[in-house]
Amino acid sequence: MLYFFLCLTAYYLARKMNADKIVEQQIHYTSKTVSEVYTVWGVNYLQIPTQKHWPPNSYAKDSLVYSKMNNIKDEFSIKLSLPNRTFVNYWMDDILNPGYFIFLSGILPSLLFYFKNRNKHNVT
C-alpha cells in the first residue's frame, strides 16, 4: 500500500511540475507561389489561447487565432510557445488561395474524438 501511495505521489508531482513548463514548436511551410501565409490555430479543440501565448502579428477572428508567418525566400515559419500538454489544431491559409485550407495536426482526429465522446457524462 505504501508503494502505491509513493508511486501515485511521484506521478502527481511530475505532472504538476511539467504543467507549468512552456513548450516551443516551430511550424514550417514552403511555397514558391504565395506572398503571405497565416497559421490559423486554436488549442484544446479550437479554443482561443490567452493572448500572452500569441506570436507577434496575430489577431483573433471567428473564434480562431490568425498568425502571420515569417518569410525567408520560399519558406514560411512561425514559433508557437504554449504550456505543456496543450493540444494544438492548426492549418495554413495562404494569400494566393484565400479560403483554401491545408488541414494539419489533428482536425479530423479532434472531430472523431468529439463525436465519439460527446454523450459520455462524468459521474462523481
KEKE-3310 file (N, C-alpha, C; in steps of 0.2 Angstrom, whole numbers, plus 5000, padded with zeros to 4 digits):
npx = (5004:5010:5019:5011:5005:5017:5021:5010:5010:5023:5020:5009:5016:5026:5018:5012:5024:5028:5017:5018:5028:5034:5032:5040:5036:5041:5034:5034:5032:5032:5032:5032:5024:5016:5014:5011:5007:4996:4995:4982:4974:4971:4969:4967:4955:4951:4950:4952:4969:4976:4981:4994:5002:5001:5010:5020:5011:4998:4980:4963:4950:4934:4933:4946:4964:4974:4989:5002:5015:5033:5043:5056:5064:5057:5052:5041:5039:5034:5034:5027:5023:5018:5009:5014:5007:4997:4985:4987:4978:4979:4981:4985:4983:4984:4988:4987:4977:4964:4954:4956:4961:4974:4973:4980:4988:4978:4964:4954:4955:4952:4938:4933:4936:4928:4915:4914:4915:4905:4893:4896:4895:4902:4902:4902)
npy = (4994:5006:5007:5009:5022:5030:5029:5035:5048:5052:5052:5062:5073:5074:5077:5089:5097:5098:5104:5118:5121:5128:5125:5125:5126:5125:5129:5125:5130:5128:5137:5142:5150:5159:5175:5178:5169:5163:5156:5147:5144:5135:5130:5115:5108:5119:5131:5148:5153:5161:5178:5181:5170:5171:5173:5187:5198:5193:5190:5188:5180:5175:5165:5160:5160:5170:5170:5178:5171:5171:5176:5169:5169:5156:5149:5149:5152:5149:5152:5144:5146:5137:5131:5116:5100:5105:5104:5107:5113:5116:5125:5130:5146:5153:5168:5168:5159:5162:5156:5143:5129:5120:5106:5101:5092:5086:5089:5081:5069:5076:5080:5067:5062:5070:5067:5054:5054:5063:5060:5055:5056:5063:5056:5059)
npz = (5000:5004:4994:4983:4986:4986:4973:4966:4972:4967:4953:4953:4957:4947:4936:4940:4940:4927:4921:4921:4912:4898:4881:4865:4848:4832:4816:4799:4782:4765:4749:4733:4727:4734:4743:4756:4771:4783:4799:4805:4820:4835:4852:4862:4856:4847:4854:4859:4864:4878:4876:4879:4874:4861:4845:4838:4827:4827:4827:4833:4825:4821:4832:4831:4831:4820:4814:4806:4796:4797:4783:4773:4759:4750:4761:4774:4792:4809:4826:4840:4857:4870:4885:4893:4888:4880:4867:4850:4837:4820:4804:4787:4779:4764:4755:4741:4738:4745:4758:4755:4764:4771:4780:4795:4809:4817:4815:4809:4818:4830:4828:4827:4840:4847:4843:4846:4860:4865:4871:4883:4900:4915:4930:4947)
capx = (5000:5014:5022:5006:5005:5023:5021:5005:5013:5028:5016:5006:5021:5029:5013:5012:5030:5028:5011:5020:5033:5032:5035:5040:5035:5042:5030:5036:5028:5036:5029:5035:5018:5012:5017:5009:5004:4994:4994:4976:4975:4967:4971:4962:4949:4950:4948:4957:4973:4977:4985:5002:5005:5001:5016:5019:5007:4992:4974:4958:4944:4929:4935:4952:4969:4977:4996:5006:5021:5039:5045:5063:5064:5051:5050:5037:5039:5032:5035:5022:5026:5012:5010:5015:5001:4992:4984:4986:4975:4981:4981:4988:4979:4989:4985:4986:4971:4961:4949:4959:4965:4978:4972:4986:4988:4973:4957:4950:4955:4948:4931:4931:4936:4922:4909:4914:4914:4900:4887:4898:4895:4906:4898:4907)
capy = (5000:5012:5008:5013:5029:5034:5030:5040:5054:5054:5053:5068:5079:5075:5081:5096:5101:5099:5108:5125:5121:5131:5121:5129:5122:5128:5126:5127:5129:5130:5138:5147:5154:5164:5180:5178:5163:5163:5150:5148:5139:5136:5125:5111:5108:5125:5136:5153:5153:5168:5182:5181:5165:5173:5175:5193:5199:5188:5193:5184:5181:5169:5161:5157:5165:5170:5172:5179:5168:5175:5173:5169:5166:5152:5146:5152:5148:5153:5148:5144:5144:5136:5127:5109:5096:5109:5101:5112:5112:5122:5124:5136:5150:5157:5174:5167:5155:5163:5151:5136:5127:5113:5103:5098:5092:5083:5092:5075:5066:5080:5079:5060:5061:5074:5064:5048:5056:5069:5058:5052:5060:5061:5055:5060)
capz = (5000:5004:4987:4978:4988:4984:4966:4965:4974:4962:4947:4953:4957:4940:4931:4942:4939:4920:4919:4921:4908:4891:4875:4859:4842:4826:4811:4793:4776:4759:4743:4728:4723:4738:4746:4763:4774:4790:4803:4808:4825:4842:4857:4865:4852:4844:4859:4859:4870:4881:4872:4881:4870:4854:4842:4835:4821:4827:4829:4833:4821:4821:4837:4830:4830:4814:4815:4800:4796:4794:4776:4771:4752:4749:4767:4779:4798:4815:4833:4845:4864:4874:4891:4892:4887:4876:4861:4845:4830:4815:4797:4784:4774:4760:4752:4734:4738:4751:4759:4754:4770:4772:4787:4798:4816:4821:4814:4809:4825:4835:4827:4829:4847:4850:4841:4850:4867:4866:4875:4889:4906:4921:4936:4953)
cpx = (5004:5018:5018:5006:5011:5023:5016:5007:5018:5025:5013:5011:5025:5024:5012:5018:5030:5022:5013:5025:5030:5036:5035:5040:5036:5038:5033:5032:5032:5032:5032:5030:5015:5017:5016:5006:5002:4993:4987:4975:4971:4970:4966:4955:4947:4947:4954:4962:4973:4982:4992:5005:5004:5008:5014:5015:5001:4986:4969:4952:4940:4931:4941:4958:4973:4984:5000:5013:5027:5041:5053:5063:5057:5049:5047:5038:5036:5033:5030:5025:5020:5014:5011:5008:4995:4991:4983:4983:4977:4981:4984:4983:4984:4985:4983:4979:4967:4955:4951:4963:4968:4977:4978:4984:4982:4966:4952:4949:4951:4941:4929:4931:4930:4916:4908:4913:4909:4894:4889:4898:4899:4902:4903:4903)
cpy = (5006:5013:5011:5020:5033:5034:5035:5047:5057:5056:5060:5074:5080:5079:5088:5100:5103:5103:5115:5126:5124:5127:5125:5124:5126:5125:5129:5126:5132:5131:5143:5152:5159:5169:5180:5172:5165:5156:5151:5142:5141:5130:5121:5111:5115:5130:5142:5153:5160:5172:5182:5175:5166:5175:5183:5193:5194:5192:5187:5185:5174:5163:5157:5162:5164:5174:5172:5176:5172:5171:5174:5165:5162:5148:5151:5148:5153:5148:5149:5142:5143:5131:5120:5105:5100:5106:5107:5110:5118:5120:5130:5139:5154:5163:5173:5163:5156:5158:5144:5134:5120:5111:5099:5097:5090:5086:5086:5071:5070:5079:5072:5059:5065:5070:5057:5049:5061:5066:5055:5057:5058:5061:5055:5058)
cpz = (5000:4997:4982:4980:4986:4977:4963:4966:4969:4955:4947:4953:4950:4935:4933:4940:4931:4917:4918:4915:4901:4886:4869:4853:4836:4820:4804:4787:4770:4753:4739:4725:4727:4741:4754:4765:4781:4793:4806:4814:4831:4846:4860:4862:4850:4849:4858:4865:4872:4877:4873:4877:4863:4851:4839:4829:4821:4829:4829:4828:4820:4826:4836:4830:4824:4815:4808:4801:4794:4788:4775:4764:4751:4755:4772:4786:4803:4821:4837:4852:4868:4880:4889:4892:4884:4869:4856:4839:4826:4808:4794:4779:4771:4756:4744:4733:4744:4752:4758:4760:4769:4779:4789:4806:4820:4821:4814:4815:4830:4834:4829:4836:4850:4849:4845:4857:4869:4871:4882:4895:4912:4927:4942:4959)
residu = (MET:LEU:TYR:PHE:PHE:LEU:CYS:LEU:THR:ALA:TYR:TYR:LEU:ALA:ARG:LYS:MET:ASN:ALA:ASP:LYS:ILE:VAL:GLU:GLN:GLN:ILE:HIS:TYR:THR:SER:LYS:THR:VAL:SER:GLU:VAL:TYR:THR:VAL:TRP:GLY:VAL:ASN:TYR:LEU:GLN:ILE:PRO:THR:GLN:LYS:HIS:TRP:PRO:PRO:ASN:SER:TYR:ALA:LYS:ASP:SER:LEU:VAL:TYR:SER:LYS:MET:ASN:ASN:ILE:LYS:ASP:GLU:PHE:SER:ILE:LYS:LEU:SER:LEU:PRO:ASN:ARG:THR:PHE:VAL:ASN:TYR:TRP:MET:ASP:ASP:ILE:LEU:ASN:PRO:GLY:TYR:PHE:ILE:PHE:LEU:SER:GLY:ILE:LEU:PRO:SER:LEU:LEU:PHE:TYR:PHE:LYS:ASN:ARG:ASN:LYS:HIS:ASN:VAL:THR)
# end
